[in-house]
Amino acid sequence: MTNISSMIDQKDEERNMGIINPKDIKMNSQRYYRYMGSLTVPPCTEGVIWTLNTKVKTVSKDQVKLLREAVHDYAEENARPLQPHNSRDVYLYGPGDKSD
């Protein structure tokens, strides 16, 4: 929450928040979904591998409020409409499965 707080009122300022290694993200589940898609904001670049945890995590109302302040609620203007499935394959991975 400290990093998010530091971005509030910095609308036009670019901030380097460091590098996040995806392997460091704690999924709290050994099962996850993967599919090929695209970015949800312009330029909507294709070829993005989306990974979804099978377990749902929660955030507090304070965390949501802080995030909305930090992004100035631009997400409402940038949100991409739901896209058609287009016969996209969605894969479920678990222990012992190869994800590459």
GROMACS elastic network, one bead per residue, 0.5 to 0.9 nm:
[ bonds ]
;  ai    aj funct       b0    kb
    1     4     6  0.51119   500
    1     5     6  0.60726   500
    1     6     6  0.86721   500
    1    63     6  0.71084   500
    1    66     6  0.77497   500
    1    67     6  0.87556   500
    2     5     6  0.51020   500
    2     6     6  0.63338   500
    3     6     6  0.52253   500
    3     7     6  0.68642   500
    3    17     6  0.74266   500
    4     7     6  0.53926   500
    4     8     6  0.70600   500
    4    66     6  0.69708   500
    4    67     6  0.66914   500
    4    69     6  0.89825   500
    4    70     6  0.64203   500
    5     8     6  0.55674   500
    5    66     6  0.68112   500
    5    67     6  0.82862   500
    5    69     6  0.85469   500
    5    70     6  0.69821   500
    6     9     6  0.83653   500
    6    10     6  0.81175   500
    6    70     6  0.83248   500
    7    10     6  0.54270   500
    7    11     6  0.78568   500
    7    13     6  0.86374   500
    7    15     6  0.76781   500
    7    69     6  0.87705   500
    7    70     6  0.55744   500
    7    71     6  0.82611   500
    8    11     6  0.74453   500
    8    66     6  0.82191   500
    8    67     6  0.87206   500
    8    69     6  0.61309   500
    8    71     6  0.76164   500
    8    72     6  0.81595   500
    9    12     6  0.86538   500
    9    13     6  0.89439   500
    9    69     6  0.81161   500
    9    70     6  0.70810   500
    9    72     6  0.84193   500
   10    13     6  0.51990   500
   10    14     6  0.78474   500
   10    15     6  0.85668   500
   10    70     6  0.79753   500
   11    14     6  0.81886   500
   11    70     6  0.81383   500
   11    71     6  0.77819   500
   11    72     6  0.77435   500
   15    18     6  0.89983   500
   16    19     6  0.84412   500
   17    20     6  0.88275   500
   20    23     6  0.85312   500
   20    24     6  0.74042   500
   20    25     6  0.83186   500
   21    24     6  0.54829   500
   21    25     6  0.74092   500
   22    25     6  0.54838   500
   22    26     6  0.89295   500
   23    26     6  0.78878   500
   26    29     6  0.82338   500
   27    30     6  0.74446   500
   27    31     6  0.87402   500
   27    32     6  0.85512   500
   27    53     6  0.63014   500
   27    54     6  0.87525   500
   27    55     6  0.79667   500
   28    53     6  0.82147   500
   28    55     6  0.73103   500
   29    32     6  0.73693   500
   29    53     6  0.68553   500
   29    54     6  0.68557   500
   29    55     6  0.63474   500
   29    94     6  0.88499   500
   30    53     6  0.84943   500
   30    54     6  0.84417   500
   30    93     6  0.80213   500
   30    94     6  0.55666   500
   30    95     6  0.59942   500
   31    53     6  0.67793   500
   31    54     6  0.59935   500
   31    55     6  0.83231   500
   31    92     6  0.69620   500
   31    93     6  0.54340   500
   31    95     6  0.70196   500
   32    51     6  0.67556   500
   32    52     6  0.55267   500
   32    54     6  0.51572   500
   32    55     6  0.83187   500
   32    91     6  0.82489   500
   32    92     6  0.57349   500
   32    93     6  0.53703   500
   32    94     6  0.67054   500
   33    50     6  0.80379   500
   33    51     6  0.56728   500
   33    52     6  0.50194   500
   33    53     6  0.64942   500
   33    54     6  0.69851   500
   33    90     6  0.66305   500
   33    91     6  0.54041   500
   33    93     6  0.61473   500
   34    49     6  0.67471   500
   34    50     6  0.55031   500
   34    52     6  0.63668   500
   34    89     6  0.86426   500
   34    90     6  0.58314   500
   34    91     6  0.52523   500
   34    92     6  0.66077   500
   34    93     6  0.77002   500
   34    99     6  0.84534   500
   35    48     6  0.83064   500
   35    49     6  0.57890   500
   35    50     6  0.54383   500
   35    51     6  0.69287   500
   35    52     6  0.88305   500
   35    88     6  0.74180   500
   35    89     6  0.62956   500
   35    91     6  0.63957   500
   36    46     6  0.80431   500
   36    47     6  0.60169   500
   36    48     6  0.56173   500
   36    50     6  0.61654   500
   36    88     6  0.74620   500
   36    89     6  0.77637   500
   36    90     6  0.79858   500
   37    45     6  0.86169   500
   37    46     6  0.59272   500
   37    47     6  0.58572   500
   37    48     6  0.51588   500
   37    49     6  0.62636   500
   37    50     6  0.66752   500
   37    88     6  0.83164   500
   38    41     6  0.88131   500
   38    44     6  0.56504   500
   38    45     6  0.52585   500
   38    47     6  0.58625   500
   38    48     6  0.50404   500
   38    49     6  0.78927   500
   38    50     6  0.83585   500
   39    42     6  0.73555   500
   39    43     6  0.75058   500
   39    45     6  0.53265   500
   39    46     6  0.65726   500
   39    47     6  0.85467   500
   39    48     6  0.66777   500
   40    43     6  0.83882   500
   40    44     6  0.56640   500
   40    45     6  0.82961   500
   40    78     6  0.81444   500
   40    79     6  0.69149   500
   40    80     6  0.56314   500
   40    81     6  0.87252   500
   41    44     6  0.53209   500
   41    45     6  0.83961   500
   41    78     6  0.60908   500
   41    79     6  0.68304   500
   41    80     6  0.64679   500
   42    45     6  0.74104   500
   42    78     6  0.80387   500
   42    80     6  0.87495   500
   43    46     6  0.89934   500
   44    80     6  0.88941   500
   45    48     6  0.74085   500
   52    55     6  0.86675   500
   53    56     6  0.70552   500
   53    57     6  0.89576   500
   54    92     6  0.89998   500
   59    62     6  0.81516   500
   59    63     6  0.61616   500
   59    64     6  0.69719   500
   60    63     6  0.51514   500
   60    64     6  0.64903   500
   60    65     6  0.86935   500
   61    64     6  0.51340   500
   61    65     6  0.61292   500
   61    66     6  0.85812   500
   62    65     6  0.50545   500
   62    66     6  0.61018   500
   62    67     6  0.86289   500
   63    66     6  0.50805   500
   63    67     6  0.61937   500
   63    68     6  0.86346   500
   64    67     6  0.51385   500
   64    68     6  0.61779   500
   64    69     6  0.86396   500
   65    68     6  0.51585   500
   65    69     6  0.62653   500
   65    70     6  0.86992   500
   66    69     6  0.51249   500
   66    70     6  0.61965   500
   66    71     6  0.88013   500
   67    70     6  0.50271   500
   67    71     6  0.62583   500
   67    72     6  0.83269   500
   67    73     6  0.84469   500
   68    71     6  0.53825   500
   68    72     6  0.57728   500
   68    73     6  0.51949   500
   68    74     6  0.83622   500
   68    75     6  0.84391   500
   69    72     6  0.50155   500
   69    73     6  0.67791   500
   70    73     6  0.79076   500
   71    74     6  0.59506   500
   71    75     6  0.73046   500
   72    75     6  0.80679   500
   73    76     6  0.59873   500
   73    77     6  0.77758   500
   74    77     6  0.52788   500
   74    78     6  0.61243   500
   74    79     6  0.83480   500
   75    79     6  0.54400   500
   76    79     6  0.55529   500
   77    80     6  0.86327   500
   80    83     6  0.81036   500
   83    86     6  0.84370   500
   84    87     6  0.85708   500
   85    88     6  0.56798   500
   85    89     6  0.87839   500
   93    96     6  0.83940   500
   93    97     6  0.58104   500
   93    98     6  0.76330   500
   93    99     6  0.68422   500
   94    97     6  0.55767   500
   94    98     6  0.86002   500
   94    99     6  0.89189   500
   95    98     6  0.87072   500
